[in-house]
């Protein structure tokens, strides 16, 4: 059991961008496995445990946030593939996490959404050319133009980050 009660800022480590040529095939396999990783991270947790907070969000809110975030990112991919470096729409993650569905609803609909979304996203990714993976969108929140390669890398880190938060809570509480 971990004795430090202060949650780390980056339980999965800080984001580091890499440019390994075979990275996309590795990331594709990781993307396919994300829904299972998320499910495994919450396996057998009780309603009370799902209400446990990692800093500002409960585990329940984290899982719903992952579904919201991945859905938004998938849509950004589609925009980048169908428009010339579009300005993407951001969403207020904090406000979204405070809606009733994020705070109180059953996790299964978000888990099923991620199952289907990741399956479809994987089919899309495995059929993209290098030129398509280099297509971009402008992210106004971070003030950067991101390629789909970069967005995929950041998305996978984001998922690892939140799964690590849940794992940290499980370890700290010996669940």
C-alpha positions in Angstrom: 0.0 0.0 0.0 1.3 3.5 -0.9 1.5 5.8 2.1 1.8 9.1 0.3 -1.7 10.6 0.2 -1.0 13.5 -2.2 -1.9 12.4 -5.7 0.9 13.1 -8.2 0.3 15.5 -11.1 1.4 13.0 -13.7 1.0 9.5 -12.4 1.9 8.0 -15.8 4.8 10.5 -16.3 4.8 13.7 -18.2 3.9 13.7 -21.9 6.9 13.1 -24.1 6.4 13.2 -27.9 8.3 10.6 -29.9 8.9 10.3 -33.6 9.6 6.6 -34.0 8.8 5.5 -37.6 6.9 2.3 -36.5 5.1 4.3 -33.8 1.7 4.4 -35.5 1.4 0.6 -35.6 2.4 0.4 -31.9 -0.1 3.1 -31.1 -2.8 1.4 -33.1 -2.5 -1.7 -30.9 -2.5 0.5 -27.8 -5.6 2.3 -29.1 -7.4 -1.0 -29.7 -6.6 -2.1 -26.1 -7.6 1.2 -24.4 -11.3 0.2 -23.7 -10.1 -3.0 -21.9 -7.5 -1.1 -20.0 -10.1 1.4 -18.8 -12.5 -1.5 -17.9 -9.7 -3.3 -16.0 -8.8 -0.2 -14.1 -12.3 0.0 -12.6 -13.0 -3.8 -12.4 -14.9 -4.7 -9.2 -15.0 -1.2 -7.8 -18.0 -0.4 -5.7 -20.2 2.7 -6.1 -18.5 4.2 -3.1 -15.1 3.6 -4.6 -16.2 5.0 -7.9 -17.1 8.2 -6.0 -13.5 8.5 -4.6 -11.8 11.6 -6.0 -8.4 11.9 -7.6 -7.9 15.6 -6.9 -11.0 17.3 -8.4 -12.8 14.4 -10.1 -14.2 11.1 -8.9 -13.3 7.9 -10.7 -16.8 7.9 -12.2 -16.1 11.4 -13.6 -12.7 10.3 -15.0 -14.2 7.4 -16.9 -17.0 9.5 -18.3 -14.4 12.2 -19.2 -12.4 9.7 -21.1 -15.4 8.8 -23.2 -16.2 12.5 -23.8 -12.6 13.3 -24.7 -12.1 10.4 -27.0 -15.3 11.1 -28.8 -14.2 14.7 -29.3 -10.8 13.7 -30.5 -12.2 11.2 -33.0 -14.4 14.0 -34.5 -11.3 16.2 -34.7 -9.6 13.4 -36.7 -12.5 13.4 -39.1 -12.4 17.1 -39.5 -8.7 17.1 -40.2 -9.2 14.4 -42.8 -12.1 16.2 -44.6 -11.1 19.9 -44.2 -7.9 21.9 -44.7 -6.3 22.3 -41.2 -9.6 23.2 -39.5 -10.0 25.2 -36.3 -11.4 22.5 -33.9 -14.0 23.1 -31.3 -12.8 22.6 -27.7 -15.0 21.7 -24.8 -14.9 22.8 -21.2 -13.8 19.5 -19.5 -14.5 20.9 -16.0 -18.1 21.9 -16.9 -18.7 18.7 -18.8 -17.5 16.7 -15.7 -20.1 18.5 -13.6 -23.1 17.5 -15.7 -25.4 14.9 -14.1 -24.5 12.1 -16.5 -20.7 12.6 -15.7 -21.3 12.8 -11.9 -24.0 10.2 -11.4 -24.7 7.9 -14.2 -23.8 4.3 -14.8 -20.4 3.8 -16.5 -21.5 1.0 -18.9 -22.8 3.4 -21.6 -19.5 5.3 -21.7 -17.6 2.0 -21.7 -19.7 0.6 -24.6 -19.3 3.9 -26.4 -15.5 3.6 -26.1 -15.6 0.0 -27.3 -17.3 1.0 -30.5 -15.4 4.2 -30.9 -12.0 2.6 -30.6 -12.9 -0.2 -32.9 -14.0 2.3 -35.6 -11.1 4.6 -34.9 -8.6 1.7 -35.3 -10.2 0.8 -38.7 -9.8 4.4 -39.7 -6.2 4.7 -38.5 -5.0 1.4 -40.1 -6.2 2.6 -43.4 -4.6 6.1 -43.4 -1.6 6.9 -45.6 1.4 8.8 -44.2 0.1 11.9 -45.9 -3.2 11.6 -44.2 -1.5 11.0 -40.8 0.3 14.3 -41.4 -2.9 16.2 -41.9 -3.5 18.9 -39.2 -6.0 20.8 -37.2 -5.5 24.0 -35.1 -6.2 23.5 -31.4 -7.1 26.9 -30.0 -6.8 25.8 -26.4 -3.1 24.9 -26.7 -2.4 27.4 -29.5 -0.9 24.8 -31.8 -1.3 23.1 -35.2 -1.3 19.4 -34.5 -0.9 16.6 -37.0 -3.0 13.5 -36.6 0.2 11.7 -35.5 0.7 14.1 -32.7 -3.0 14.1 -31.7 -2.9 10.2 -31.5 0.2 10.3 -29.3 -1.3 12.9 -27.0 -4.6 11.0 -26.8 -3.0 7.8 -25.8 -0.9 9.6 -23.2 -4.1 11.2 -21.9 -5.8 7.8 -21.5 -2.7 6.3 -19.8 -2.6 9.4 -17.5 -6.2 8.9 -16.3 -5.9 5.1 -16.0 -2.8 5.8 -13.9 -4.9 8.1 -11.7 -7.4 5.3 -11.0 -4.6 2.8 -10.4 -2.9 5.2 -8.0 -6.2 5.4 -6.0 -6.6 1.6 -6.1 -3.0 1.2 -4.8 -3.3 3.9 -2.2 -6.5 2.5 -0.8 -5.5 -1.2 -1.3 -8.5 -2.0 -3.4 
